[in-house]
């Protein structure tokens, strides 16, 4: 679970770094992995960025048919970035996160 949140946060930061102010940018990703015992895990995610703000949502379904969903958003402006997100497990439990960071804008 911690890896999912960390990767989601990293993806959001990378998406924010490439977000332009002029127009919205959207993306989507799908993947399927077959494990060593033949179990299949599928993942799908999508998101968009516009005006320095990004959103994303995704879901992962494991070999047992259980699904984990996630969503997040973030924005950067004037040397400060902030993000929030949550992950919901197959039994309905939710873990939330939020964070912020500062950076030196390029000249």
C-alpha positions in Angstrom: 0.0 0.0 0.0 2.8 2.4 0.8 4.4 1.7 -2.6 1.2 2.6 -4.3 0.9 5.9 -2.5 4.6 6.7 -3.1 4.3 5.9 -6.8 1.1 7.9 -7.1 2.7 10.9 -5.5 5.8 10.5 -7.7 3.6 10.3 -10.8 1.7 13.4 -9.8 4.9 15.4 -9.2 6.2 14.3 -12.6 2.9 15.2 -14.2 2.9 18.6 -12.6 6.4 19.3 -13.7 5.2 18.9 -17.3 1.9 20.6 -17.0 1.5 23.6 -19.2 -0.7 26.6 -18.5 -2.0 27.0 -22.1 -4.0 23.8 -22.5 -5.2 20.7 -20.8 -3.1 17.5 -21.2 -4.6 14.1 -20.7 -3.2 10.7 -20.4 -4.2 7.1 -19.8 -2.4 3.9 -19.1 -3.3 0.2 -19.0 -1.2 -2.8 -18.2 -1.6 -6.5 -17.5 1.0 -8.6 -15.6 1.0 -12.3 -15.3 2.8 -13.7 -12.3 5.0 -16.8 -12.0 1.9 -18.9 -11.0 -0.3 -17.6 -13.7 -2.2 -15.0 -11.7 -3.1 -11.9 -13.7 -3.1 -8.4 -12.3 -4.5 -5.5 -14.4 -4.0 -1.8 -13.8 -5.6 1.2 -15.5 -5.1 4.9 -14.7 -5.9 8.2 -16.3 -5.4 11.8 -15.5 -5.1 15.3 -16.9 -3.3 18.5 -16.2 -4.3 22.1 -16.9 -3.1 25.5 -15.5 -0.6 24.0 -13.1 -3.1 21.5 -11.6 -3.4 17.8 -12.2 -5.8 15.0 -11.3 -5.5 11.3 -11.6 -7.5 8.2 -10.9 -6.7 4.5 -11.2 -7.6 1.0 -10.3 -5.7 -2.3 -9.9 -7.4 -5.7 -9.8 -5.4 -8.6 -8.5 -5.5 -12.3 -9.4 -8.2 -13.0 -6.8 -10.5 -10.4 -8.4 -10.1 -7.8 -5.6 -9.8 -4.2 -6.7 -7.9 -1.3 -5.2 -8.8 2.2 -6.5 -6.9 5.5 -6.1 -7.3 9.1 -6.9 -5.3 12.2 -6.4 -4.8 15.9 -7.3 -2.2 18.5 -7.0 -1.1 21.9 -8.0 2.0 24.1 -8.2 2.2 27.8 -8.2 4.9 30.4 -7.2 7.4 28.0 -5.8 4.9 25.8 -3.8 3.3 22.5 -4.7 0.6 20.6 -2.8 -1.1 17.3 -3.4 -3.8 15.1 -1.9 -5.0 11.6 -2.6 -6.6 8.5 -1.4 -6.5 4.7 -1.9 -9.5 2.5 -1.2 -9.0 -1.2 -0.7 -11.2 -4.1 -1.7 -13.1 -4.1 1.6 -13.8 -0.4 1.5 -11.0 0.8 3.8 -9.4 4.1 2.7 -6.0 5.6 3.3 -5.6 9.3 2.6 -2.5 11.4 2.2 -1.6 15.0 1.6 1.7 16.8 1.2 3.4 19.9 0.1 6.8 21.0 -1.0 8.7 24.1 -2.1 10.9 24.7 -5.1 12.9 27.5 -6.7 11.1 28.5 -9.9 13.4 28.7 -13.0 14.4 32.1 -14.0 
